[in-house]
């Protein structure tokens, strides 16, 4: 069914989304009386198309008020990163203290962490994920994908434990 739009009606005439009875623009508009029924019809059609029920239907759940199913600290990082963090915590390496003294805390542990620690101590500029991934790929013979995922994991873990400052993906050692 086509609606007849009156001459000189505004572009919002009959819009499913634009009309609001209490809005200042709509309340003084001369087309308000003829716009409202068309708006309601168009809103009903739009709701049917997208599967949204009108007033009186069950209210949608607010994801911000729902209780999280897992511990909040475990939800902030991926599972592999969380496992690495737990490994670092249980190893008693004192990562931040060693870095502050200029010592690589990973000298006797995982090769990728050893490389990350070395670069953080020796580089004069902030370290990014691409540089770290390139170092992993060239030193350990890893594929780009493996190197990149380990670079992400190292950066996330070091950031999470407070060993580095992370500003837009550029990491630097925390001094002191």
C-alpha positions as CSV (number, residue, x, y, z in Angstrom):
1,X,0.0,0.0,0.0
2,X,1.5,3.3,-1.1
3,X,1.0,6.4,1.1
4,X,0.3,9.7,-0.5
5,X,2.9,12.2,0.8
6,X,1.5,15.8,1.0
7,X,3.2,18.5,-1.1
8,X,6.0,20.3,0.7
9,X,6.2,17.6,3.5
10,X,9.7,17.3,5.0
11,X,11.9,14.4,4.1
12,X,11.4,12.8,7.5
13,X,7.6,12.5,6.8
14,X,6.3,9.1,7.9
15,X,9.8,7.8,8.8
16,X,9.8,4.8,11.1
17,X,12.8,6.2,13.0
18,X,12.6,10.0,12.8
19,X,9.1,10.8,14.2
20,X,8.8,11.4,17.9
21,X,5.7,13.0,19.3
22,X,7.5,14.9,22.1
23,X,10.4,16.1,19.9
24,X,10.4,19.9,19.5
25,X,10.6,19.6,15.7
26,X,7.8,17.1,15.4
27,X,5.5,18.9,18.0
28,X,5.4,22.1,15.9
29,X,5.4,20.5,12.5
30,X,2.2,21.2,10.5
31,X,2.4,17.7,9.0
32,X,2.6,16.0,12.5
33,X,-1.1,14.7,12.4
34,X,-0.7,13.0,9.1
35,X,2.8,11.9,9.7
36,X,2.1,9.9,12.9
37,X,-0.1,7.1,11.4
38,X,2.3,6.6,8.6
39,X,5.2,6.5,11.1
40,X,3.5,3.9,13.2
41,X,2.7,1.7,10.1
42,X,6.3,2.0,8.8
43,X,7.7,1.2,12.3
44,X,5.5,-1.9,12.4
45,X,6.8,-3.0,9.0
46,X,10.4,-2.4,10.0
47,X,10.0,-4.3,13.2
48,X,8.5,-7.3,11.4
49,X,11.3,-7.3,8.9
50,X,14.0,-7.4,11.5
51,X,12.1,-9.6,14.0
52,X,11.7,-7.0,16.8
53,X,8.6,-7.2,19.0
54,X,6.9,-4.0,19.9
55,X,5.8,-2.7,23.3
56,X,4.6,-5.3,25.8
57,X,7.1,-7.9,24.6
58,X,9.8,-9.3,26.7
59,X,12.6,-6.9,27.4
60,X,16.0,-7.8,26.0
61,X,18.8,-8.7,28.4
62,X,21.3,-6.0,29.1
63,X,24.8,-7.6,28.7
64,X,26.3,-5.0,31.0
65,X,24.2,-6.0,34.0
66,X,24.6,-9.8,33.5
67,X,27.0,-11.5,35.8
68,X,30.1,-12.8,34.1
69,X,30.4,-16.6,34.1
70,X,34.2,-16.6,34.6
71,X,36.6,-14.8,36.9
72,X,37.1,-11.2,35.6
73,X,40.9,-11.5,35.5
74,X,40.7,-14.6,33.4
75,X,38.3,-12.8,30.9
76,X,40.7,-10.0,30.1
77,X,43.2,-12.1,28.2
78,X,43.0,-15.2,25.9
79,X,43.5,-18.6,27.5
80,X,47.0,-19.2,26.2
81,X,48.1,-15.8,27.6
82,X,46.4,-16.6,30.9
83,X,48.3,-19.9,31.0
84,X,51.6,-18.0,30.3
85,X,50.8,-15.4,33.0
86,X,50.2,-18.2,35.5
87,X,53.4,-19.9,34.5
88,X,55.3,-16.6,35.0
89,X,53.6,-16.1,38.4
90,X,54.5,-19.6,39.6
91,X,58.1,-19.5,38.3
92,X,59.1,-16.8,40.8
93,X,61.2,-15.0,38.1
94,X,60.6,-11.5,39.5
95,X,60.2,-10.2,36.0
96,X,59.8,-6.5,36.8
97,X,62.6,-6.5,39.4
98,X,65.0,-8.2,37.0
99,X,64.2,-5.8,34.1
100,X,64.6,-2.8,36.5
101,X,68.2,-4.1,37.3
102,X,68.9,-4.5,33.5
103,X,68.8,-8.4,33.7
104,X,66.8,-10.5,31.3
105,X,64.6,-12.6,33.6
106,X,63.9,-15.1,30.8
107,X,67.6,-15.9,30.1
108,X,67.0,-19.5,31.2
109,X,63.4,-20.0,30.1
110,X,61.3,-20.0,26.9
111,X,63.2,-18.9,23.8
112,X,60.6,-16.4,22.6
113,X,60.4,-14.7,26.0
114,X,64.2,-14.7,26.1
115,X,64.2,-12.8,22.8
116,X,61.5,-10.4,23.9
117,X,63.4,-9.7,27.1
118,X,66.6,-9.1,25.2
119,X,65.0,-6.7,22.7
120,X,63.3,-4.8,25.5
121,X,66.6,-4.3,27.3
122,X,68.7,-3.5,24.3
123,X,66.4,-1.4,22.0
124,X,66.4,2.4,22.5
125,X,63.0,2.9,21.0
126,X,59.6,1.2,21.9
127,X,59.1,-2.3,20.6
128,X,56.1,-3.2,18.5
129,X,54.5,-6.5,17.6
130,X,55.8,-6.6,14.1
131,X,59.4,-6.2,15.1
132,X,59.0,-8.8,17.8
133,X,57.3,-11.3,15.4
134,X,60.1,-10.7,12.9
135,X,62.7,-11.5,15.5
136,X,60.9,-14.7,16.5
137,X,60.6,-15.8,12.9
138,X,64.2,-15.1,12.0
139,X,65.8,-16.4,15.2
140,X,63.5,-19.4,15.9
141,X,62.6,-20.3,12.3
142,X,58.9,-19.9,12.9
143,X,56.3,-19.1,10.3
144,X,54.8,-15.6,10.2
145,X,51.6,-16.8,11.8
146,X,53.3,-18.6,14.7
147,X,55.7,-15.7,15.3
148,X,52.9,-13.1,15.2
149,X,50.7,-15.1,17.7
150,X,53.7,-15.5,20.1
151,X,54.5,-11.8,19.8
152,X,50.9,-10.9,20.7
153,X,51.0,-13.4,23.6
154,X,54.3,-12.0,24.9
155,X,53.1,-8.4,24.7
156,X,49.8,-9.2,26.4
157,X,51.4,-11.2,29.2
158,X,54.2,-8.6,29.8
159,X,51.6,-5.9,29.9
160,X,49.3,-7.9,32.2
161,X,52.0,-8.6,34.7
162,X,53.0,-4.9,34.7
163,X,56.5,-5.4,33.2
164,X,56.0,-3.0,30.3
165,X,54.1,0.1,29.4
166,X,51.8,-0.5,26.4
167,X,50.8,2.6,24.5
168,X,48.9,1.8,21.3
169,X,50.8,-1.5,20.8
170,X,54.3,0.0,21.5
171,X,55.9,-1.4,24.6
172,X,58.7,-0.1,26.7
173,X,60.1,-1.4,30.0
174,X,58.7,-0.1,33.2
175,X,61.6,1.5,35.0
176,X,61.2,1.4,38.8
